[in-house]
Amino acid sequence: MKCYNFPASVTALAYAIAEKCNDEEIALIITLLSQLRDTLTSIIVCRAFGNDKNEKIVFEKKSEKDEKKE
């Protein structure tokens, strides 16, 4: 799919959903997609910290000695 086809496809999908669903159903779809976005964002952040094995992310404050070494 070419990059300029993607926005057109999303727009077409939005119009199709709007045609078939009432306002409450659209609000539910928006909420579900928003939660999906947030969850996927959290997963990406965990991966960025090398935390893809369900380990706890630990943020440690560097001591002044460690900062001076750098």
Secondary structure per residue as TSV (DSSP state, phi and psi in degrees):
chain	resnum	aa	ss	phi	psi
A	1	M	-	360.0	129.5
A	2	K	-	-72.7	152.3
A	3	C	T	-61.1	-30.8
A	4	Y	T	-80.9	-11.6
A	5	N	H	-78.7	-26.0
A	6	F	H	-61.4	-52.3
A	7	P	H	-60.5	-36.2
A	8	A	H	-66.0	-38.5
A	9	S	H	-66.3	-41.3
A	10	V	H	-64.8	-41.4
A	11	T	H	-63.2	-43.5
A	12	A	H	-62.0	-40.8
A	13	L	H	-63.7	-42.4
A	14	A	H	-60.7	-43.8
A	15	Y	H	-65.1	-38.5
A	16	A	H	-64.9	-42.9
A	17	I	H	-63.8	-43.6
A	18	A	H	-62.5	-33.6
A	19	E	H	-69.5	-36.0
A	20	K	H	-95.9	-18.2
A	21	C	S	-116.8	151.8
A	22	N	-	-85.4	176.6
A	23	D	H	-61.0	-38.4
A	24	E	H	-65.8	-40.9
A	25	E	H	-66.5	-39.1
A	26	I	H	-64.0	-42.2
A	27	A	H	-61.2	-39.7
A	28	L	H	-64.8	-43.8
A	29	I	H	-60.8	-43.9
A	30	I	H	-59.7	-44.8
A	31	T	H	-62.8	-44.2
A	32	L	H	-64.7	-42.5
A	33	L	H	-68.3	-34.6
A	34	S	H	-65.0	-43.5
A	35	Q	H	-64.7	-39.9
A	36	L	H	-60.8	-44.4
A	37	R	H	-59.4	-46.8
A	38	D	H	-63.6	-41.7
A	39	T	H	-66.9	-43.3
A	40	L	H	-64.5	-36.4
A	41	T	H	-62.4	-42.9
A	42	S	H	-61.8	-40.6
A	43	I	H	-63.8	-43.4
A	44	I	H	-62.4	-42.2
A	45	V	H	-63.8	-43.3
A	46	C	H	-60.9	-41.4
A	47	R	H	-63.6	-38.0
A	48	A	H	-62.8	-29.8
A	49	F	T	-90.5	9.1
A	50	G	T	70.0	29.5
A	51	N	-	-111.5	51.1
A	52	D	T	-94.9	11.2
A	53	K	T	-117.2	29.2
A	54	N	S	58.0	32.7
A	55	E	-	-86.0	158.2
A	56	K	-	-74.3	136.2
A	57	I	-	-83.6	125.7
A	58	V	-	-120.2	124.1
A	59	F	-	-101.6	115.9
A	60	E	-	-106.7	134.8
A	61	K	-	-80.7	130.0
A	62	K	-	-73.1	143.4
A	63	S	-	-77.2	165.8
A	64	E	H	-62.7	-34.3
A	65	K	H	-63.1	-43.3
A	66	D	H	-64.5	-38.8
A	67	E	H	-66.9	-35.9
A	68	K	H	-70.1	-29.5
A	69	K	H	-66.0	-32.1
A	70	E	-	-80.7	360.0
